[in-house]
Each structure stands twice: as structure tokens, then as C-alpha cells.
Amino acid sequence: MLMKFVLVSCLGLWFGSCAVTRAEDQNFIRAQRLMSETPLIDGHNDLPWQLRKQFDNQLNKVNLTTLSTTHTNIEKIKKGQLGAQFWSAYVPCASQYKDAVRQTLEQIDVIHRMCQKYPESFMFATSTQDIIDAFESNRTASLIGVEGGHSIDSSLGTLRTMYHLGARYLTLTHSCNTPWADNWLVDTGSEPSQHNGLSPFGKQVIAEMNRLGMLIDLAHVPVKVMNQVLDLSAAPVIFSHSSAYSICPHKRNVPDDVLIRVNQTGGIVMVNFYNDYVTCGKTAKLSDVADHFDHIKKVGGVEIVGFGGDFDGVTRLPQGLEDVSKVPNLVAELLRRKWTDEEVKAALGNNLLRVMKEVEKVRDRLSEQSPDDEPIPYHEVENPCRTSFSSSDTGVIHSVSAPVLLLTLAAQAYITLTAQ
């Protein structure tokens, strides 16, 4: 009898295990099918920054098909069924007031060169139609997001130039205040607020982005700026790589009251996979990321959820989401949690396509408006590395501050005396 009981128990466990495996397989197969019908659009990937760090942007020395030192390569992209990617044109805050514009242009350049070198895998994209066209041709639509307002050096002309080069979103700040916007660290208390959110020029930036048809990314801003932009913007906004604050109370995440406002204004929150924003700890599992999807869906509605993995921009990723190839596992997990096909398709890409279409409609509606050419007041950006040749500044030397100028003159006088 004992042998019979053991045999029956083992068979029951075996068949039960098979049933679970079959169910998991079915969810994965279903996930792959849905991803073949609707493009997975990811809001943020830092592969261009890794190309700069590891190879000094020397793309000719890199094989992106099999590159093994990053979360992202072409083989992983194909396996992960990545339909469209906003590649981050990111440069550190240390470049602010120095060479941020040059470095950002170089990051935009390397994204263009990626598409040129691998045209069978990447299609450069700037519109919703481009994303659809790339998906239908079995290529990854490649869009540009500029990560950090310091990259435009407080210049609407620079903002417009980057838009014309293909940038389709600007993250208003990274982890430093700009002369016109506070960053998320203000909410931690580790940095002081300089503008009580947005300065008057910051509000000009929002209006000009609306006119251009450029997505406003709130991923790195404090709650004050989130609400100010939601009040001001004529177009819906994005959080390109942020998660739910109620699940992980990190200041980079989005609180529930803002999730509700994102729903009311037609925007999207694209979930970040970084462990520190997922569990507020060093470790995380794929299921923990799915908890953020569930929470955002519950509070803000399925129409505001998206994917914003932050691959190659973070050092710790959840078990089961170690690189770009693993994203279908997350889609399968959502299906296991009883998400419907239409809900999954919304999160995959339809939500972002809707937001982007609305931004394009606002652009078209504002097409008769002239570009804003009123500069930021010079005193708000004056520093030793900045020059001004404005007619309103005639007779005033702006290229250096007064102390630096005096030191320079003193040094020159000393050199002249010692040379005599």
C-alpha cells in the first residue's frame, strides 16, 4: 500500500508539474504571438551611452550583432521581439555649462550611425507612421530621446535643432537642476529647489515642445514639476522610464495622484526595470516588475501603462529580465495574471502610439505659430564658459565673470613684468 501511495503521489506531482509547464508555455507562446501583432515600444535604452563609455563611439570597432558587454545587441533584440526603441542621447550632468551640447550631438550622431550600419535591423524613425512601417518591415524602429534638459544649454534654438536631427523627446532634467527646472533630487532633500519647479523660461520650453511636436518626458523631475507640466502642456506627457511609487517609494517613481492625472491628460508611464526602483532594494524578480504594471493599471488604467526598461543604463536588473531578450517573459507573466490580449497590446505599444499621435495632432494644430525666439535672461545663465553677443548686452563683457577677469588681467600683468 505504501508503494502504491508513493507511486500515485509521484505521478500526481509529475502530471501537476506538466500542467503548470504547459500553462507557462501557452502564456509564452501567446506572448510571442501578441508581440508579433503589436510592436513592443520601449521608452528608454542607454546602449548609445555604453558605446561612448566602452568604445568612444567608434562604431566601426563594434559588432552590434553579438556584442557581449551590454544588455542589448541585435541578437537579443530579435529574441526579445523589440519593435521600437527610444535610444537615449544621454550625457552626464558634469557636462552642464561646459560641452553638453557637443556631447549630446555626438550621441545623436552615433544613433544615426547605428541605423546606417545595420539597415536590415534598425530603421530610423521620427513618427508614429515610421514605427508602424518599421514593424511591418521586421525592423526595430529607432527613435531618439534626449535625456536631460542640460543638453540644450538653456537654448530654444538648440532644442529645435535637436528636434530637426530626430530627437522626439526631451527628459526635462536628469539628476541636476538646470537654470530653468528642478530635478527629482529636490524631493529627496539632497538638493535645494532653485525654481520652485519650473522657471518662466522652463514654461517656455514646455510650450515650444508642444509646438514642435516633441514628447515631454517627466522621468527625472520632482512632483512639483510633474504637476506644473500636467497643468501647462497642451499635449499628453510621458514618463519614459519610471515605476510606481506606491510599490517602491523611491523619488524617481510616480505617486498615485500623478498616475490619476496622467490618465486624465492621456499620457503614459513606461515601467523601469532597475531593481532600486522596482523593490527599493538590490535584488528583484520579474514578478516584482509585473506588480508595478498591475498597480499602474489599477490606479491609472491600462491605457497609461508601457515598457521603459532602462537597459544598459542600470547596474542591477531583476531575475528573469537580465537583458533585452527576456522581455517576452514579462509579457507572459502579465498574461498569467489574467491580462487580456487587448490590455497587453495596449501596454506593448498601442498606448505610446496613441500618445505620440496626439502630440503630432497638437503640433499640427499649432503649426501657424512662430518659433519662440525669446532667450533665457542672460543673468540666469551667466558663467565663465558662456559668451553673449546680444545687442542688448553691448559694452558688457560676458565671456568671463568679474573675479575671473581680474585674475586674468593680474596674471597677464605679472607675465609682462617678469618678461621685462
Secondary structure, DSSP 8 states (H G I E B T S, - for coil): -HHHHHHHHHHHHHHHHHHHHHHHHHHHHHHHHHHHHS-EEEEEE-HHHHHHHHHTT-GGG--TTT--SSS--HHHHHHTTEEEEEEEEE--GGGTTTTHHHHHHHHHHHHHHHHHH-TTTEEE--SHHHHHHHHHTT-EEEEEEEE-GGGGTT-HHHHHHHHHTTEEEEES-SSS-BTTB--GGGGGTSS--SSSSB-HHHHHHHHHHHHHT-EEE-TT--HHHHHHHHHH-SS--EETT--BTTTS--TTSB-HHHHHHHHHHT-EEEE---HHHHTSSS--BHHHHHHHHHHHHHHH-GGGEEE---BTS-S---BT-SSGGGHHHHHHHHHHTT--HHHHHIIIIIHHHHHHHHHHHHHHHTTTS--------GGGT--TT-----GGGTT---SS-HHHHHHHHHHHHHHHHHH-
